[in-house]
Amino acid sequence: MFFSPLLRISVISLFFTPLFCFAENVPRVEHHDPMIVDSQLSLSQLVDSTLEKFPDSQWLNALENEVNALRQRGNSWTSGASTAGFRYQEASSGTLHYLDGTVQIPLWNLGQRDANQRIADKAQVDSAMQVAETKWRVAGLIRAALWDISLQELRQQQAQTELTVAEQLFQNVKSRVKSGDLAQTDELLAQTEVLQKRSVLTLAEAEVMHARKRYSSITQLTKIPANYQESLSVQKEIEQTHPALQAINSQIERKQAELNALELVGSGQTNIVLGVNSDRPSGNEQRSNQTESYNIAVNVPFGGEVHALPERAALNVELNKLRSQRDQLFRDLEQNHHEAEHALQIDQSELVTANELKAIVEKNLKMTQLSFSVGEIDLIDLLKIQSQAQLAVLTAKERAITLQRDFAIYNQTVGILP
């Protein structure tokens, strides 16, 4: 997407107009959320810091613990817990005593241990992809919050400027009324304009506080980067490396690995049984009659596949649900990409128009102010032209910030992290 040098100069000049210049102004409402501009804080550092304190961090840590548990199970030489048994039997005559001890060890079926190790490998990849996807979502929240603050700060700045202009005009009109140059109604009209501008400023301050609170709620910080502009990504389409797509693909691969491992269970686990038997006569018998024996047995299950079918079917449902979600996610991402690209094209055109209109109305305002000073036009006409000029100035500045914001939105849409 091409942006002309003239357009870039206009954007930069408007964007670098100080938006945090109200720190010294006394707010008109008691509620005040201060925000510190930190020149050492980068957007990337802000995302990393927020991710550490983000609510999803508990879930992400649990995924790591799950990976360790799956890894230990896959590395085990047995497919489950071994069991030990002990039996004692005594003849009714009291002349014989039988002692039996057994150990039962479940074995992996052919290929089953490798399949469980693959589950651990897929779970590890999935854990990393979930972290990346969460970081991408956090970046989107921060980008939106930062540019919302910029817009609200700009509107507050413009409201403060308009109030100052209205107050100066009111004093001028008041002086001319005293000298008999203007009617008393003009003073009332100018005073009304001051009150209206004061109300607009109060509401603008409130919106700034709301935007700051949203930001601090997301980041758990009262610091904001001094510069969070982004260069527009050269990526022109949604790729499979998108964090959201990688995250859901890793879930699909893990679920497929779980299904493969479950199919290898078959009818169940084969067990090997090791036993020791001891027949001991009573104390009056010769010790030579004592008998010790050892045995080994293998238990092979069969005919149990039908009982595993519901669990396999449930896993298959989850797998196909994830595939459906992935397809829908890709469609949504493509739609968002189209809208972001279209918004940039509109921004470019509208910014040029807004700057041209701003130059015209400012020139017209100067001529109107001169005409009012010599009594050629009425105050109400001056206020009308002044209002148009102020709106044009605000619109041009908003368009500049909106273009920078939409750079960030575009980067977010295609999966580019700060």
Beta strands, then each sheet from edge to edge (+ up, - down):
strand 1: 36-38
strand 2: 83-90
strand 3: 96-107
strand 4: 223-225
strand 5: 270-281
strand 6: 291-299
sheet 1: 1+ 4+
sheet 2: 2+ 3- 5+ 6-
end
